[in-house]
Amino acid sequence: MNPIDVHLTGLVQALLPYREQAGRLARWGATLARHLSGGGRLLVAGNGGSAAEAQHLAAELVGKLREDRIPLSAIALTPDSSAVTAISNDYGFEEVFARQVRAHGRRDDILLLLSTSGRSPNLVAAARAAEEIGMRTWAMVGERPNPLADICHEALCCPSPDSQVVQELHLVSVHVMCEYVDRHLAPSDLGRDELEEMVSA
Ligand SMILES: O=C(CO)[C@@H](O)[C@H](O)[C@H](O)[C@H](O)COP(=O)(O)O
């Protein structure tokens, strides 16, 4: 098979089991809408391709997805090259997110960690730091079992052995979750009951 067919076959195989995560995305969107519109904060991190997705998510929340709405506080822990290099140089790369979590995170804030393997030590350390502060920890990962899914309060697991497919499903998750955030912040009369059903699904 050529690369596009190999890739699309892997993506298609993952789609149906991935669809079962819909209820979690609805709940996370509802929680984010409530927490962020009340003045709370989301911290988000990942490595490599997942760092780009963390920044993408923060941009959707601080900026907007489609329609104009209030700006929401979401901080990606990846793009500040001065902080990233100084912390890594002085404390080791494993501390690069944990230290920022201790600096910026507050009790009840949410930390979302994106990882295809669920095994990156700097993300595991960040989850532990967040737990100490009393933050809620969520992970978007690949297949279970993995340490990040085990130590976070909740995990959205994307059922594919291919890290690229997992990253693509994480981006779908980011967009769908932001869609739920927006619907909760400005629900149409028609959408209110439907939203409640999705959250309790
Ligand atoms: O984008 C890719 C592969 O698609 C790579 O840059 C990948 O993100 C890096 O190898 C990361 O270090 C992997 O970390 P993780 O997803 O296992 O936590």
PDBQT file of the ligand as one rigid body, heavy atoms in Angstrom, charges set to zero:
ROOT
HETATM    1  O1  LIG A 301       5.725  14.767  16.322  1.00  0.00    +0.000 OA
HETATM    2  C1  LIG A 301       6.408  13.804  16.583  1.00  0.00    +0.000 C 
HETATM    3  C2  LIG A 301       6.084  12.479  15.978  1.00  0.00    +0.000 C 
HETATM    4  O2  LIG A 301       4.922  12.562  15.182  1.00  0.00    +0.000 OA
HETATM    5  C3  LIG A 301       7.545  13.909  17.529  1.00  0.00    +0.000 C 
HETATM    6  O3  LIG A 301       8.058  15.229  17.497  1.00  0.00    +0.000 OA
HETATM    7  C4  LIG A 301       7.082  13.604  18.974  1.00  0.00    +0.000 C 
HETATM    8  O4  LIG A 301       6.131  14.552  19.346  1.00  0.00    +0.000 OA
HETATM    9  C5  LIG A 301       8.275  13.618  19.912  1.00  0.00    +0.000 C 
HETATM   10  O5  LIG A 301       9.070  12.488  19.624  1.00  0.00    +0.000 OA
HETATM   11  C6  LIG A 301       7.875  13.614  21.391  1.00  0.00    +0.000 C 
HETATM   12  O6  LIG A 301       9.036  13.723  22.177  1.00  0.00    +0.000 OA
HETATM   13  C7  LIG A 301       7.079  12.379  21.822  1.00  0.00    +0.000 C 
HETATM   14  O7  LIG A 301       6.650  12.541  23.164  1.00  0.00    +0.000 OA
HETATM   15  P1  LIG A 301       5.335  11.805  23.694  1.00  0.00    +0.000 P 
HETATM   16  O8  LIG A 301       4.211  12.104  22.753  1.00  0.00    +0.000 OA
HETATM   17  O9  LIG A 301       5.673  10.347  23.752  1.00  0.00    +0.000 OA
HETATM   18  O10 LIG A 301       5.098  12.382  25.079  1.00  0.00    +0.000 OA
ENDROOT
TORSDOF 0
